[in-house]
Amino acid sequence: MIHTISNDRLTVQINEKGAELWSIRSADGTEYLWQGDPRYWSDRALNLFPQIGLCTDDRYTVDGKTYTMDNHGFIKDTVLTPAFVGPDRLTLTCRDTAETLAHYPFPFCYTIAYRLEGDTIHVTITVENTGEREMYFSVGGHPGFNLPLESGLGYEDYFLQFPEGATARRAECTPGECRMLGEVTDYPLENSRIPLSHELFASRVLILTDMPKTVTLRAEKGHKQVTVTYPDMNYLGIWKCLGTQAPYVCIEPWTGVSARVGIVEDYGQQPDMIHLPAGKRYENNWSIQITEG
């Protein structure tokens, strides 16, 4: 089922499958969210849990036992249940099942809430450990945004603008599947920005760390822009379908990254995994702001 929430600035649709954002339209009807053209990428704005990216050979271990895990985890394929439905907000939730426990041996409750405030979509992810031992996971978002957003502009007119004086580092990964190399290098920002081009995504995703926790997608001659803010995410993935002219860009806030190349990770030892004790609750807030000048 597709749910719609709205206010005088935005109309937003959310799919119960994966709790995925399905549409973000401003008052003038502009569609900001990528609409899933299967020629390039059939998804729109995945939610990621309990895995970010790939496991080596689709496998990982917990307490010496091996499990399988799909790319970006299983929430993206799960139909969540409405817990609250209002005119300008929606909360969806799911719990562990026999199927999830076969792949991920932790009882949990995952909740995601969308709330509109003016021109901003607030996203709150909550994970509760309902089991009797510590659990390990990552969370993140994967929204794609249409480019260009206005007639008369092209893909390469756009850039990602960080706050003035920003610096960033790149978490290095392999081409294509993006396995982590365990290396972090400086990533120069010219005027605190990253110019967008199809060449930027010729062969691999750009993964930033040690960067500001807010970034704006904009064009010098444009009036429409998107700001993604992610105060509690340590990584930012920037991606589109590699080696193509795909007319979108994903701005992806993550708490963790893929497995290291050649390593079947032990979730309890994998870098950046969140460790949540039994009976405890974790919360992460991020947002998407739509600005039209």
N, C-alpha and C positions, 0 to 999 in steps of 0.2 A: 504493500500500500504506500502511496505517496501522500505525505502530509504537507500542508501549506501554512506558513506563518507569515505575518505581514505587519507593517506599520505604514506611516505616511511616506517613508523613504524607500523601503525595500519590500519585495515579495520574494520569499525564500521557500523552496521545496526541499523536502528530505525524504529519502526512500527508507522504508523500514529495513530493507535488505542492506546490511552493513552500516545502517544509520548514515548513509552517504548523502551529502549535499547533492541535490539534483538540479537546482536552478537558483541563480541569484540575479534578480532583475531589479533595476532601479526604477524610480517613478516614471521616467520617460520611456521605459520598455527595453532599455539596453540589457542584453544578457551578458553577464560577466563570467559565468562559469562555463568551462569547456563542456560540450554536450555529447562527448563520447563517440565521435566519429570512428567506426571500427577500422578504417583505413590506417589509422595511426595508433589510437589508444581508446578502447571501448569503455573505459571507466571514466569517472568524473572527479571524485574527491574521496578517495578511500580513507577509511579509518584503520589504523594499524595497531594490532595487539594479538598476541604477546610478543611478536617478532617484528623487527624492522629489517627489511631487505631479506636476504637469503641466508639459509644455513648451508654449510658445506655438505654436498651430496644430499641436501634436504634432511639432514640428520643433526641431532644434538643429544646430549646426555644429561641426566639428573641422577645423582646418587649411583652412578655406575651403570644405569640402564639407558638404552638408546631409544629415542623417540623420533618420529618424523614430523616435519613442520613445513607448511607451504610458505611461499614467498609472501612476506608481510603479514603472516599469521592468518587466523581464521575468522576474526570478527568481520572482515570484508565480505565473507560469504554467508554470514549468519543473519537470519531475520530476527530483529530485536523487537521487544514488546513495549508499546507505549505505557509509560508510567505517569506522565502528565501531558495533557494537550491543552494549550491555550491559544488565544489569538496571535500572540507574539512570542510564544515559547513552546518548546517541545522537549520532553525527556524520554529517552528510550533506554531499555535495559535488557540484559540477558545474564543467565547463570550457566554454570558448567552443566554438561550432560554426559551421558555415557560415551558419546562420540568424542567430545572434547577431551575427556579424561584419558582416552586411549592415545591421544597425541600430546596432551599437555596435562601432567599428573597433579594438577592443583585445583581444588574447589575455589570458585571465585564468583563475584558479582561485578559485571562491567556495566557502567552507566555513562551515557553521553547526553548532555543537555545543550540545546541551542536556545539562545535568548537574544532578541533584537532590542537594541537601544539606539535610537536615532539611525545613523548610517552605519552601525557596527553590528556584526554578528559575533556574539560571545559564545565560545565553545568551552564547556567544562567536562573533562573526562575524570571519572571516578572509578577506582578499582578497590574492591574489598576482598581481603583474604578471608574466606569463610572456612578454611581448612585448619589443620592442627600443626602445620609446619611452615617455615618461611617459604615464600614463593618468589619467583624471578620473572621479570617481564620488561618489555619496553612499550611505549605508546608513541603515537604520532599522527600527523595528518598528511594528506596527499592531494590537496586541491589543485586543479588545473584551471587556468584563466585564459579566456579567448584573447588572441592578438591578431590584428589590431582591434582596439576598442572603439575607434572612430574612423569614419571614412576619410580618405586623403592621407592616412598614415600607413606605414609598413612595419613589418616585424622588427627591422633593425633601427627603427626610430625609438624603440623602447629600451629602457635600462632599469636595473634594480638599484635604487638609491638608499643608502644607509645614512645615518646621522653624520653630520660634519665631523671630520677627523677620524672616521672609522678605520679600523684595521681588521684583518681576518686571516685565518689560516685554512689550508685545504687538507682534509683527511684523504689520503691517497687511496685509490682503489684500482682494480683491474678494469680494462675496457669491457663493454658489454654487460656482463652479469653483475659487476660491481662487488667483487669480494675485496675486503679490506686488506691493505698491505701492511698495516701497523705503523705507517709513517705519516707524519704531519709536517707540511711545508708552508712557508709564508705564501700568501696569495695577495699580490698587490692590488689595491683598489685605487683607480684613478678618479680623483675628485669624489671619493667615498662611494663610487658606483661601479656596477658591472654592466657594460653594454651587452645587449642581447643580440645574438646572431644565430643562424642555423649552424654555422661552423662551430660555435661553442659546444654544441651537442653532437658533434660528428661521431664520437665513439664512446663517451662515458659521461656519467652523471657528475655534476659538481657538488661536492659535499664540503660545506664550510663548518668550522668550529672556531671558538675564541673570537666571535664576531658580535656586533650589537644584536639585541634581541628584538629589533623591529626593522622592517625593510618595506620600501614602497616601489611598486611597479608603475612606471610613468613614462611619458614622452615629453620632450621640451615643448612641442607645439600642440600637445594634447590637453584636454580638460578633464578627462576621466582617469582615475587612478585607484589602485588597490594597495592597502597597507596591511601587512600581516605582522602581528605582534605575538611573541612567544616567550614570555619571561622565564619559564622553567624548562625550556628545551635547549640542550647543549649543541645540537646540530641543526643545520639547515640544508636540505637537499634541494637542488635546482636542476630540473630535468624536463625533457620532452622526448618523444619517440626518436631514438638516436638515428643519425644519418638520413633524416628526412626534412622536408619543408613544412612539417606539421605546424599549424597556426595557433599554437598555445604555449604556455610555459607553466610548469608546476612549481609552486613555492611550498616546500614541505618541512614543517617543523618536527623534529624528532628528538627523543631522549637518548636513542642509541643508534647503532648502525648494523650492517651485515656482519656475518662471521668473518674472521680472518682467513685469508686464502690458505687452503690446504689443512685447515684445522676444524675437526668436528668439535664444536665448543661444548664445554661443560657450562650449563647455564649459571651455575653457582659461582663460576670463575670468570665468565665472559665479561670483558670490560664494558662499562656503562649500563649493565643490567640493573634495574631497580630491584632492591631486596625489600620485601614487605613481610614483616613478622605476622604470625598467626593472629587472626582477629583484628588486624589493623586495617586502616583505610588510607588510600593514596588519592590525591587530587591534583589535576594539572589544568590550567586555564590558558587559552590562547584566543586570538580574535582575528577577524577579517573586517576591515573598514573600507567602504566604498565612498569615494569622494568625487564630486562632480563640480568643477569650478565654472 
